[in-house]
Amino acid sequence: MEKHVKETVKIFIWFMIGACFFSVCLHFIYKEFQEMHRYDLPEGPAVKVVEEGIPWFPFDFLKGE
């Protein structure tokens, strides 16, 4: 019985270490993408594109429109 408890605790500790490592990696990836300037103004002769489509009732309702 004691062997099963030790194995269970060992698996739980390895799981927590892996989960923490995964969480830290996601944090650094998120931080890297936040610092990227994705919405810079375009250079040169650019045209603004706006798509006015048919509104979908459930999605507009959930957005509060």
C-alpha positions in Angstrom: 0.0 0.0 0.0 2.8 2.4 0.9 4.4 1.8 -2.6 1.2 2.9 -4.3 1.0 6.1 -2.3 4.6 7.0 -3.1 4.0 6.3 -6.8 0.9 8.4 -6.7 2.7 11.3 -5.0 5.6 11.0 -7.5 3.2 11.2 -10.5 1.3 14.1 -8.9 4.6 16.0 -8.4 5.7 15.4 -11.9 2.3 16.5 -13.2 2.5 19.8 -11.2 6.1 20.4 -12.5 4.9 19.9 -16.1 1.8 22.1 -15.6 3.9 24.9 -14.1 6.5 24.6 -17.0 3.6 24.7 -19.5 2.0 27.7 -17.8 5.3 29.7 -17.8 5.9 28.9 -21.4 2.5 30.1 -22.3 3.1 33.3 -20.3 6.3 34.0 -22.2 4.7 33.3 -25.6 1.8 35.6 -24.7 4.2 38.4 -23.6 6.2 38.0 -26.9 3.1 38.4 -29.0 1.8 41.4 -26.9 5.0 43.3 -27.7 4.6 42.7 -31.4 3.1 45.8 -33.2 0.4 44.1 -35.3 -1.7 47.2 -35.9 0.8 49.6 -37.3 -0.5 52.0 -39.9 0.2 50.7 -43.4 2.8 52.5 -45.5 2.2 53.5 -49.1 -1.0 53.6 -51.0 -3.3 51.5 -48.8 -7.0 51.2 -48.9 -9.1 50.6 -45.8 -11.3 47.6 -46.2 -14.6 47.3 -44.2 -16.8 44.3 -44.6 -20.5 44.9 -43.9 -22.1 41.5 -44.0 -25.4 40.1 -42.9 -25.4 40.2 -39.1 -26.0 36.9 -37.3 -28.6 37.4 -34.7 -27.2 35.2 -31.9 -23.7 36.6 -32.2 -24.8 40.3 -32.3 -27.1 39.5 -29.4 -24.3 38.1 -27.3 -22.1 41.2 -28.1 -24.8 43.5 -26.8 -25.8 45.0 -30.1 
